[in-house]
Amino acid sequence: MEEFSKLLKLIEERKPKIGIIGAGYVGQSVARGALSVGFEVLCYDIDRSKITSINHQGIKNLSATDKFEDLKHRHVICICVPTPITKKKKPDLSILTKILTKLENQLQIGQLIIIESSVAPGTTRNLALPILERSKLKTGEDFFLAHSPERIDPGNFDFTIQNTPKIVSGIDDKSKKLAIAFYGTFVQKIVPVSTVEVAEMTKVLENTFRLVNISLINEVAAFAKASGIDIWEVIEAAATKPYGFLPHYPGPGAGGDCIPVLPYHLIDAAKKQNVKLKIVEAAARVNETQPQKIAQKAIQLINGKTKNGSPKVLLVGVSYKPEIADTRQSPAIKIWQHLKKSGISVVFHDPYVKQINGSTSQKLTLKTVESCDVVIITTHHKKIAYRQLLKNGTPIIDTRNIFENLNHPNIHRI
Ligand SMILES: NC(=O)c1ccc[n+]([C@@H]2O[C@H](COP(=O)([O-])OP(=O)(O)OC[C@H]3O[C@@H](n4cnc5c(N)ncnc54)[C@H](O)[C@@H]3O)[C@@H](O)[C@H]2O)c1
């Protein structure tokens, strides 16, 4: 039987062994999906604490390793490693390249390799394929290569890998069919697309769309504020339009490793085609300056008058979004850096983040609030009793509109 039919049969019989490379948010989410239909899953990671934690969970059919060669006999391998940007905002594909090179050295006949990491259009075909074909195995015949960008939304308990439609494509028809069959076992709706470039671009577009809209609303919010117009009321009114308007809300800026990062992959890919993405570039700039604006607002409010001799700010919420502990690219951390540069000390409270920047999360007591000159609400965690922040006269910068229509002299909206 040819390799394609053999693997398809294994998948249909729920018998393939799955390998996950990179057991982070995405890797563990794919692992959960595969486990849910009885696949045996092995995660490979370089982070020993992740390996120990996975192996200690004692979940049936799930194990983790730091030995790459253990992946050798996996039928389906999902690559879920980071694809960050450098300090100069250029895509950094070094981890992905390293993984592909290791795979090339032990690629087996009949394996399906799926890239789940977010990448710019062209990466699967122009980076991954040539590296894997150095093995002398041929895609579509000996091995299979697909791309299926991950769409998980950490902290969102309504949408999981199972009920979020999954974009899937392959380098060739057989690779695509196998990837569709694999995800089809545990994802309710598969969205097959014609090429891997369409799949890659779909993810990049989704994130860029978010960044552009978040930056747009932050820019317009600044104008509304200057004009004495309540932007939140404006958004609520605009959102009554039954078509053509999708509400986005002002805040301290978009964070995380996706929304502020992937548009730079797009900008870079477009530059290589001599296309300048002016709106995307502007949106990225607006997003980068937003934390600084919030820090400036705090400095203005302190205005040289401090309660305890040296200025201090309390950040409420340091993760980049509600109900998670992830602080990557968090605007709160950027606000912290700006304040620190201006000689302002910072303490924080976050029910999900115990320690960061050498500081420990403070209890949200009256004493903590009183000891600070300004409070900045940076993340909207449901667990926090925000009302208690109003119990003394400390000014509050409410970047998330927590207090909605409450008119209180301490509250400063953005
Ligand atoms: N987090 C999200 O919300 C999200 C959503 C969709 C897509 N993505 C994309 O998925 C990819 C992974 O993101 P993530 O959030 O899971 O990242 P993560 O940092 O949570 O996990 C990545 C894992 O890869 C491991 N790793 C790093 N270098 C490695 C190497 N050389 N070999 C093996 N493992 C290595 C890390 O130790 C970590 O456990 C990225 O491309 C990201 O853009 C993330």
The ligand as an SDF file (V2000), in Angstrom:
LIG
                    3D

 44 48  0  0  0  0  0  0  0  0999 V2000
   -0.2730   31.6630   22.3870 N   0  0  0  0  0  0  0  0  0  0  0  0
   -1.2130   31.9020   21.4870 C   0  0  0  0  0  0  0  0  0  0  0  0
   -2.2620   32.4430   21.8000 O   0  0  0  0  0  0  0  0  0  0  0  0
   -1.0250   31.5100   20.0540 C   0  0  0  0  0  0  0  0  0  0  0  0
   -2.1700   31.4160   19.2600 C   0  0  0  0  0  0  0  0  0  0  0  0
   -2.0260   31.0630   17.9590 C   0  0  0  0  0  0  0  0  0  0  0  0
   -0.7690   30.8440   17.4180 C   0  0  0  0  0  0  0  0  0  0  0  0
    0.3480   30.9640   18.1900 N   0  0  0  0  0  0  0  0  0  0  0  0
    1.6390   30.6870   17.5530 C   0  0  0  0  0  0  0  0  0  0  0  0
    2.0500   29.3690   17.8980 O   0  0  0  0  0  0  0  0  0  0  0  0
    3.4660   29.2990   18.0640 C   0  0  0  0  0  0  0  0  0  0  0  0
    3.7880   28.8340   19.4670 C   0  0  0  0  0  0  0  0  0  0  0  0
    3.2330   29.7700   20.3720 O   0  0  0  0  0  0  0  0  0  0  0  0
    2.9990   29.4380   21.9120 P   0  0  0  0  0  0  0  0  0  0  0  0
    2.1920   30.5640   22.4420 O   0  0  0  0  0  0  0  0  0  0  0  0
    2.5590   28.0610   22.1000 O   0  0  0  0  0  0  0  0  0  0  0  0
    4.4920   29.5860   22.4520 O   0  0  0  0  0  0  0  0  0  0  0  0
    5.0140   29.1050   23.8780 P   0  0  0  0  0  0  0  0  0  0  0  0
    6.1820   29.9450   24.1850 O   0  0  0  0  0  0  0  0  0  0  0  0
    3.8950   29.0090   24.8610 O   0  0  0  0  0  0  0  0  0  0  0  0
    5.4840   27.6240   23.5790 O   0  0  0  0  0  0  0  0  0  0  0  0
    6.5450   27.3240   22.7590 C   0  0  0  0  0  0  0  0  0  0  0  0
    7.2480   26.1210   23.3320 C   0  0  0  0  0  0  0  0  0  0  0  0
    8.3140   25.8130   22.4470 O   0  0  0  0  0  0  0  0  0  0  0  0
    9.4170   25.4620   23.2360 C   0  0  0  0  0  0  0  0  0  0  0  0
   10.6350   25.6360   22.4720 N   0  0  0  0  0  0  0  0  0  0  0  0
   11.3570   26.7460   22.2410 C   0  0  0  0  0  0  0  0  0  0  0  0
   12.4330   26.4610   21.4980 N   0  0  0  0  0  0  0  0  0  0  0  0
   12.3760   25.1380   21.2500 C   0  0  0  0  0  0  0  0  0  0  0  0
   13.2010   24.2460   20.5420 C   0  0  0  0  0  0  0  0  0  0  0  0
   14.3170   24.6570   19.9370 N   0  0  0  0  0  0  0  0  0  0  0  0
   12.8540   22.9390   20.5200 N   0  0  0  0  0  0  0  0  0  0  0  0
   11.7420   22.5110   21.1450 C   0  0  0  0  0  0  0  0  0  0  0  0
   10.9240   23.3110   21.8220 N   0  0  0  0  0  0  0  0  0  0  0  0
   11.2430   24.6020   21.8690 C   0  0  0  0  0  0  0  0  0  0  0  0
    9.3420   26.3560   24.4420 C   0  0  0  0  0  0  0  0  0  0  0  0
   10.0990   25.8300   25.5210 O   0  0  0  0  0  0  0  0  0  0  0  0
    7.8520   26.3580   24.6940 C   0  0  0  0  0  0  0  0  0  0  0  0
    7.4680   25.3360   25.5750 O   0  0  0  0  0  0  0  0  0  0  0  0
    3.9810   30.6780   17.7130 C   0  0  0  0  0  0  0  0  0  0  0  0
    4.2720   30.7060   16.3430 O   0  0  0  0  0  0  0  0  0  0  0  0
    2.7900   31.5800   17.9970 C   0  0  0  0  0  0  0  0  0  0  0  0
    2.8070   32.7560   17.2300 O   0  0  0  0  0  0  0  0  0  0  0  0
    0.2340   31.2650   19.5100 C   0  0  0  0  0  0  0  0  0  0  0  0
  1  2  1  0
  2  3  2  0
  2  4  1  0
  4  5  1  0
  4 44  2  0
  5  6  2  0
  6  7  1  0
  7  8  2  0
  8  9  1  0
  8 44  1  0
  9 10  1  0
  9 42  1  0
 10 11  1  0
 11 12  1  0
 11 40  1  0
 12 13  1  0
 13 14  1  0
 14 15  2  0
 14 16  1  0
 14 17  1  0
 17 18  1  0
 18 19  2  0
 18 20  1  0
 18 21  1  0
 21 22  1  0
 22 23  1  0
 23 24  1  0
 23 38  1  0
 24 25  1  0
 25 26  1  0
 25 36  1  0
 26 27  1  0
 26 35  1  0
 27 28  2  0
 28 29  1  0
 29 30  1  0
 29 35  2  0
 30 31  1  0
 30 32  2  0
 32 33  1  0
 33 34  2  0
 34 35  1  0
 36 37  1  0
 36 38  1  0
 38 39  1  0
 40 41  1  0
 40 42  1  0
 42 43  1  0
M  CHG  2   8   1  16  -1
M  END
$$$$
